Amino acid sequence: MANLPETARSNGTMNAYVDWADIRDTVRKTDFQTYIRKIAEARYVTRKVLRIVNDQAQEHGLDPLVHQALLQIYGSDGTALAVNVLAKRLDIAPAFASRLVRELENLGYVRRESSPTDKRVKHVSATDDGVAMLEQIDQSVYHHISYFHRQFDEEQKMAALSIFAFYVGLDSSSPVARAIREG
């Protein structure tokens, strides 16, 4: 913590964030309850956010998994997404992913095209109507999440962040970690 900005050291908000590097061994073994508390915070945030997102998708007439499929399709790297890749991203069977795509296609939110190189492979991309639906849901989610995150104190936020950083394998010396620490 010696290389942290003075404000981060003095207000203590970075302690949990910086400590994530120790989660791999030290904290897990020496202060198991603190480690579990961080997991509990992260799981609470995850469940609450997913519930908010799912509720808002339903308010806009989409089943939560159909909404997740549309997110994955539009959120791909700007190219059409293969149905089998969608299945992998949603952790579902390809046949089920194909049914979700068919539902989105019937709603006018995606278009499905055969791959130019392999006619067996179907690529899916979002339509303008699909993007508009995502924007509507996102606006509703943003409103609810804005209220939700004001309920947390800094320690709770940092506890959850430390676990998320650990889950994604963020190294404490990475450029991302430095950018977060330096604000």
Backbone bond lengths (Angstrom), bond angles and torsions (degrees), N, CA, C in turn:
res aa  C-N    CA-C-N  psi(-1)  N-CA   C-N-CA  omega(-1)  CA-C   N-CA-C  phi
1 M - - - 1.449 - - 1.510 111.77 -
2 A 1.305 117.49 -6.31 1.454 120.35 -178.02 1.519 111.96 -62.70
3 N 1.319 119.27 -29.80 1.452 120.75 -178.54 1.529 113.42 -90.81
4 L 1.322 118.12 7.05 1.460 121.54 176.96 1.518 110.60 -77.61
5 P 1.336 117.25 150.90 1.453 119.83 173.71 1.528 110.06 -58.37
6 E 1.327 116.16 149.67 1.465 121.90 -176.98 1.524 111.75 -55.88
7 T 1.341 117.57 -40.12 1.470 119.00 -178.59 1.516 111.37 -62.79
8 A 1.313 117.11 -38.29 1.467 119.79 179.29 1.515 110.82 -68.54
9 R 1.336 117.06 -39.02 1.463 119.55 179.47 1.517 110.57 -69.42
10 S 1.331 117.23 -41.42 1.459 119.57 -173.49 1.525 112.80 -74.02
11 N 1.319 118.16 -35.79 1.463 117.41 -177.94 1.524 112.75 -91.12
12 G 1.314 118.10 -6.50 1.453 121.41 173.42 1.510 115.38 73.60
13 T 1.327 118.19 2.24 1.462 119.26 -176.57 1.515 113.06 -68.58
14 M 1.312 117.28 -19.95 1.455 119.42 -177.77 1.524 112.63 -92.21
15 N 1.327 118.18 -7.21 1.467 119.72 -175.46 1.521 113.08 -54.38
16 A 1.316 117.20 -52.59 1.466 119.52 -178.19 1.520 110.79 -65.17
17 Y 1.324 116.13 -37.28 1.460 120.03 179.97 1.523 110.80 -64.85
18 V 1.303 116.74 -46.63 1.461 120.68 179.93 1.523 110.30 -66.41
19 D 1.311 117.30 -34.03 1.463 121.49 -177.86 1.520 114.04 -67.83
20 W 1.353 117.79 -13.05 1.454 116.77 -176.06 1.521 111.26 -60.59
21 A 1.313 117.98 -25.87 1.466 119.47 179.16 1.523 110.48 -61.66
22 D 1.326 116.68 -28.58 1.457 121.11 -179.95 1.528 113.10 -82.89
23 I 1.328 117.25 -10.96 1.459 119.73 -176.53 1.519 110.65 -60.15
24 R 1.322 116.51 -34.65 1.458 119.70 -176.54 1.519 111.81 -55.53
25 D 1.316 118.48 -37.22 1.463 120.53 -177.70 1.520 112.75 -138.97
26 T 1.317 116.27 -63.12 1.453 121.08 -168.26 1.524 113.36 -56.82
27 V 1.329 117.48 -60.42 1.465 120.22 -175.56 1.521 110.85 -64.93
28 R 1.327 116.80 -41.41 1.464 119.40 179.37 1.517 111.17 -56.06
29 K 1.318 116.91 -39.17 1.461 120.19 -175.34 1.522 113.05 -88.69
30 T 1.327 117.68 -36.24 1.463 119.74 -173.73 1.519 113.45 -92.40
31 D 1.320 118.19 -27.98 1.461 120.77 -178.86 1.528 108.37 -138.72
32 F 1.312 114.47 68.60 1.454 121.57 -174.49 1.526 111.74 -59.91
33 Q 1.328 117.82 -37.45 1.462 119.60 -178.73 1.528 111.08 -64.73
34 T 1.320 118.05 -41.00 1.463 120.86 177.62 1.523 110.19 -63.09
35 Y 1.309 116.10 -42.67 1.460 121.38 177.84 1.531 110.23 -59.08
36 I 1.326 117.17 -46.65 1.466 121.35 179.87 1.526 110.52 -66.36
37 R 1.331 118.14 -37.08 1.464 120.78 176.88 1.526 110.02 -59.78
38 K 1.328 116.60 -40.86 1.462 120.41 178.34 1.528 110.58 -64.97
39 I 1.315 116.55 -41.23 1.464 119.93 176.84 1.525 109.81 -62.43
40 A 1.326 116.69 -43.13 1.468 120.57 179.68 1.531 110.84 -60.06
41 E 1.330 117.41 -43.08 1.472 120.68 178.02 1.523 110.40 -62.79
42 A 1.327 116.13 -45.34 1.466 119.92 -179.29 1.527 110.72 -62.61
43 R 1.324 116.87 -42.93 1.465 120.41 179.74 1.533 110.98 -66.54
44 Y 1.325 117.09 -38.46 1.462 120.47 177.82 1.529 109.95 -61.90
45 V 1.327 116.23 -47.55 1.465 120.28 179.57 1.528 110.06 -60.57
46 T 1.316 116.50 -46.82 1.463 120.69 -178.68 1.523 111.24 -59.36
47 R 1.326 116.63 -48.86 1.468 120.01 -178.29 1.525 111.47 -64.56
48 K 1.324 117.00 -42.54 1.462 120.78 -178.67 1.531 110.70 -65.30
49 V 1.320 116.61 -45.88 1.462 120.06 -179.49 1.528 110.34 -64.15
50 L 1.320 117.13 -44.58 1.467 119.26 178.60 1.525 111.45 -62.14
51 R 1.308 116.79 -38.01 1.470 119.43 177.72 1.527 110.40 -64.50
52 I 1.324 117.09 -43.89 1.469 120.43 178.30 1.528 110.07 -60.36
53 V 1.321 116.81 -48.51 1.469 121.08 -179.03 1.529 110.48 -61.44
54 N 1.320 116.89 -46.39 1.468 120.40 -179.68 1.524 111.73 -62.87
55 D 1.337 116.66 -42.69 1.467 120.36 178.33 1.525 111.25 -61.24
56 Q 1.324 116.77 -41.99 1.463 119.89 -179.31 1.526 111.43 -69.38
57 A 1.319 117.07 -35.92 1.470 119.70 175.44 1.528 109.44 -60.90
58 Q 1.332 116.31 -45.13 1.467 120.32 179.47 1.524 111.40 -64.70
59 E 1.329 117.08 -38.19 1.472 120.43 177.15 1.529 111.04 -59.38
60 H 1.319 116.40 -29.61 1.465 121.71 179.49 1.532 112.16 -95.88
61 G 1.340 116.62 11.80 1.453 121.07 173.34 1.515 116.47 85.92
62 L 1.330 117.48 12.43 1.465 119.85 178.96 1.515 110.82 -112.51
63 D 1.315 115.64 134.79 1.453 120.60 169.89 1.533 107.39 -60.65
64 P 1.336 118.42 141.75 1.465 119.79 -178.45 1.528 114.74 -54.05
65 L 1.327 118.56 -38.31 1.462 119.30 -179.80 1.531 111.32 -72.50
66 V 1.312 117.04 -33.23 1.466 120.59 174.87 1.527 108.86 -64.43
67 H 1.323 116.38 -41.72 1.466 121.02 176.30 1.524 110.74 -61.23
68 Q 1.337 116.61 -44.51 1.467 119.95 178.83 1.526 110.66 -61.15
69 A 1.315 116.81 -38.82 1.467 119.98 177.68 1.524 110.44 -62.72
70 L 1.319 116.83 -44.63 1.465 120.39 178.85 1.525 110.93 -63.02
71 L 1.325 117.16 -39.80 1.471 120.65 175.68 1.527 111.27 -59.51
72 Q 1.321 116.23 -46.32 1.467 120.12 -179.03 1.531 111.23 -64.98
73 I 1.307 116.57 -39.53 1.466 120.45 -179.24 1.521 110.19 -65.58
74 Y 1.320 116.81 -51.79 1.466 119.36 -178.64 1.526 111.30 -72.38
75 G 1.317 116.75 -29.95 1.460 121.33 -177.99 1.514 114.51 -81.23
76 S 1.324 117.38 -0.02 1.466 118.38 176.26 1.523 108.05 -67.86
77 D 1.285 117.26 176.20 1.465 121.60 -170.13 1.525 115.20 -71.83
78 G 1.310 117.88 29.39 1.452 121.06 178.29 1.514 113.61 91.98
79 T 1.312 115.95 -3.13 1.460 120.05 176.92 1.523 108.08 -110.72
80 A 1.312 115.14 164.28 1.463 119.38 176.96 1.526 109.04 -63.90
81 L 1.305 115.11 146.89 1.462 121.66 -176.80 1.526 109.49 -103.23
82 A 1.310 116.71 131.53 1.465 120.52 176.58 1.525 108.94 -69.67
83 V 1.316 116.70 143.78 1.463 121.40 -178.26 1.524 110.86 -59.24
84 N 1.326 118.30 -38.31 1.470 119.51 179.42 1.531 111.65 -67.68
85 V 1.323 117.81 -30.49 1.468 120.86 175.49 1.527 109.30 -71.02
86 L 1.320 116.81 -40.39 1.467 120.78 175.58 1.522 110.04 -58.01
87 A 1.317 116.84 -44.87 1.466 121.03 178.82 1.526 110.37 -58.15
88 K 1.305 116.48 -44.15 1.465 120.37 179.31 1.525 110.75 -63.76
89 R 1.330 117.51 -43.93 1.468 121.49 -179.05 1.528 111.63 -64.68
90 L 1.323 117.17 -32.39 1.468 121.13 178.89 1.525 112.43 -91.28
91 D 1.319 116.69 -7.21 1.462 123.08 -178.47 1.530 110.89 59.17
92 I 1.328 114.55 48.54 1.463 121.73 178.66 1.532 108.98 -132.80
93 A 1.320 116.39 169.60 1.464 121.78 178.02 1.532 110.13 -69.20
94 P 1.332 117.98 144.28 1.468 120.60 178.44 1.534 113.66 -55.41
95 A 1.325 117.81 -36.61 1.471 120.06 178.91 1.529 110.77 -63.61
96 F 1.329 116.59 -38.39 1.465 120.19 178.15 1.529 110.19 -69.00
97 A 1.320 117.09 -39.90 1.470 120.81 176.86 1.525 109.96 -60.62
98 S 1.311 116.48 -39.61 1.463 120.79 178.62 1.526 110.86 -62.84
99 R 1.324 117.24 -39.20 1.479 120.72 177.20 1.529 110.95 -65.27
100 L 1.339 116.88 -39.98 1.468 119.97 177.65 1.526 110.47 -63.28
101 V 1.319 116.09 -42.28 1.465 120.80 178.35 1.526 110.15 -62.34
102 R 1.318 117.07 -42.01 1.467 120.99 178.25 1.534 110.11 -60.03
103 E 1.325 116.81 -42.74 1.468 120.23 178.32 1.526 110.80 -62.60
104 L 1.331 116.62 -45.03 1.468 120.31 178.00 1.526 111.29 -63.85
105 E 1.313 116.18 -37.23 1.466 121.28 178.51 1.530 110.11 -65.07
106 N 1.334 117.25 -42.40 1.468 121.50 178.25 1.524 111.83 -63.62
107 L 1.327 116.60 -30.16 1.464 121.16 177.48 1.529 112.08 -80.95
108 G 1.320 116.63 -10.31 1.461 120.83 -179.01 1.520 113.58 83.87
109 Y 1.342 117.41 16.13 1.463 120.89 -175.92 1.523 113.90 -93.72
110 V 1.326 117.07 -16.59 1.467 120.59 176.91 1.524 108.98 -141.21
111 R 1.316 114.58 162.89 1.458 121.02 170.52 1.522 107.75 -126.18
112 R 1.305 114.50 143.27 1.464 121.36 -177.48 1.529 107.71 -114.08
113 E 1.337 115.25 134.57 1.466 120.56 179.02 1.515 109.08 -136.69
114 S 1.315 115.75 149.84 1.464 120.27 175.57 1.521 109.50 -73.98
115 S 1.306 115.46 146.01 1.461 121.34 175.86 1.524 108.97 -63.95
116 P 1.323 117.87 137.90 1.465 119.17 178.25 1.533 112.77 -67.09
117 T 1.326 116.79 -22.49 1.468 120.16 -177.48 1.523 113.47 -98.98
118 D 1.337 117.10 -22.67 1.466 120.68 -178.58 1.528 108.01 -146.23
119 K 1.303 116.18 102.72 1.474 121.23 -174.96 1.528 113.30 -62.83
120 R 1.321 117.80 -15.86 1.466 120.39 177.33 1.525 111.68 -75.31
121 V 1.323 117.19 -23.51 1.463 122.61 -176.77 1.525 109.12 -91.04
122 K 1.329 115.19 131.03 1.462 121.04 177.92 1.525 108.90 -107.30
123 H 1.334 114.92 132.50 1.457 120.97 175.43 1.524 108.71 -106.85
124 V 1.320 115.68 143.94 1.459 121.62 -176.06 1.519 108.89 -125.28
125 S 1.331 115.95 138.18 1.465 120.80 174.81 1.524 108.68 -136.79
126 A 1.316 115.61 154.60 1.465 121.15 -178.79 1.526 110.10 -78.91
127 T 1.318 115.58 144.25 1.464 121.64 174.06 1.526 108.43 -89.43
128 D 1.316 116.04 172.38 1.468 119.95 175.83 1.528 110.85 -59.82
129 D 1.334 117.07 -38.33 1.469 120.25 177.52 1.527 111.06 -64.85
130 G 1.324 116.89 -37.78 1.462 120.66 177.28 1.515 111.62 -64.04
131 V 1.320 116.07 -42.78 1.468 120.38 178.27 1.529 109.82 -65.14
132 A 1.325 117.10 -40.75 1.470 120.54 178.37 1.527 110.88 -61.40
133 M 1.328 117.21 -40.05 1.466 120.55 177.57 1.523 110.14 -63.55
134 L 1.327 117.24 -44.16 1.469 120.05 177.66 1.523 111.04 -59.78
135 E 1.323 117.25 -40.30 1.469 120.73 178.88 1.523 111.16 -63.52
136 Q 1.330 117.31 -40.98 1.466 120.75 178.82 1.529 110.98 -63.66
137 I 1.316 115.73 -46.83 1.467 119.63 179.84 1.518 109.93 -63.75
138 D 1.327 116.70 -42.93 1.460 120.59 -179.83 1.526 111.44 -60.21
139 Q 1.314 117.43 -40.45 1.462 120.43 179.19 1.529 110.68 -62.53
140 S 1.318 116.74 -42.10 1.464 120.76 177.74 1.524 111.16 -66.22
141 V 1.322 116.39 -43.42 1.467 120.90 178.85 1.521 109.83 -61.60
142 Y 1.324 116.73 -44.87 1.465 121.48 -178.69 1.526 110.84 -55.82
143 H 1.313 116.34 -44.17 1.468 120.89 179.92 1.529 110.70 -59.49
144 H 1.316 117.25 -47.79 1.467 121.25 -178.14 1.529 112.17 -70.78
145 I 1.310 117.16 -39.50 1.463 120.64 179.80 1.523 110.37 -67.47
146 S 1.324 117.28 -36.45 1.469 120.16 178.08 1.524 110.72 -58.12
147 Y 1.321 116.39 -41.03 1.460 120.12 176.61 1.526 110.41 -68.17
148 F 1.321 116.96 -45.22 1.464 121.99 -176.82 1.523 111.81 -59.73
149 H 1.313 118.41 -46.97 1.467 118.02 -173.96 1.523 112.92 -72.72
150 R 1.305 118.45 -14.58 1.476 119.86 174.77 1.526 111.48 -75.12
151 Q 1.326 117.58 -11.32 1.460 121.53 -179.92 1.526 112.66 -82.07
152 F 1.331 118.04 -8.49 1.460 121.95 -176.99 1.513 111.53 -98.50
153 D 1.338 115.82 142.30 1.454 118.30 169.59 1.531 108.04 -87.62
154 E 1.325 116.27 170.94 1.467 120.85 -176.30 1.529 112.20 -59.78
155 E 1.319 117.16 -38.56 1.462 119.95 -178.76 1.529 110.94 -63.31
156 Q 1.333 116.88 -42.34 1.466 120.21 178.51 1.528 111.04 -64.44
157 K 1.330 116.41 -41.87 1.466 120.12 178.70 1.522 110.75 -61.44
158 M 1.314 116.41 -44.88 1.456 119.98 -177.34 1.527 111.36 -70.49
159 A 1.317 117.45 -34.25 1.467 119.91 177.38 1.526 109.74 -61.71
160 A 1.326 116.23 -47.31 1.466 119.79 179.11 1.525 110.68 -64.12
161 L 1.332 117.05 -43.48 1.466 119.99 179.71 1.519 112.30 -61.73
162 S 1.318 117.12 -37.48 1.464 118.87 -179.03 1.526 110.72 -63.66
163 I 1.322 117.15 -37.86 1.464 120.25 178.30 1.526 110.38 -70.89
164 F 1.337 117.50 -43.01 1.463 119.50 177.92 1.528 110.46 -60.53
165 A 1.330 116.83 -41.13 1.472 120.42 178.18 1.525 110.23 -61.17
166 F 1.316 116.25 -41.97 1.464 120.60 177.78 1.529 110.84 -64.41
167 Y 1.340 117.35 -44.51 1.463 121.55 -178.18 1.530 111.99 -59.45
168 V 1.321 116.98 -38.50 1.467 119.29 -178.04 1.521 112.29 -91.03
169 G 1.335 117.05 0.22 1.462 120.46 176.00 1.511 114.26 76.51
170 L 1.329 117.78 29.26 1.460 121.25 179.87 1.516 109.84 -71.81
171 D 1.295 116.19 119.89 1.459 122.06 178.53 1.523 108.56 -79.03
172 S 1.320 117.20 135.13 1.466 120.83 -176.72 1.519 112.76 -63.34
173 S 1.328 118.72 -17.31 1.465 120.54 179.15 1.530 111.96 -100.22
174 S 1.330 117.85 7.00 1.467 121.07 -177.81 1.529 111.21 -72.68
175 P 1.327 116.92 160.32 1.470 120.40 176.18 1.530 112.50 -58.35
176 V 1.324 117.28 -35.07 1.468 120.26 178.30 1.524 110.12 -64.24
177 A 1.328 116.66 -46.26 1.464 120.41 179.51 1.523 110.58 -62.36
178 R 1.320 116.69 -42.61 1.474 119.76 178.55 1.522 110.72 -61.70
179 A 1.324 117.00 -43.00 1.462 120.61 -179.79 1.521 111.14 -62.42
180 I 1.316 117.25 -39.85 1.461 120.54 178.73 1.521 110.19 -66.78
181 R 1.327 117.01 -45.09 1.464 120.22 -179.57 1.516 111.75 -63.17
182 E 1.325 116.74 -37.51 1.460 120.36 -175.51 1.518 112.08 -86.05
183 G 1.333 115.84 -7.37 1.459 121.74 175.16 1.477 112.43 63.24
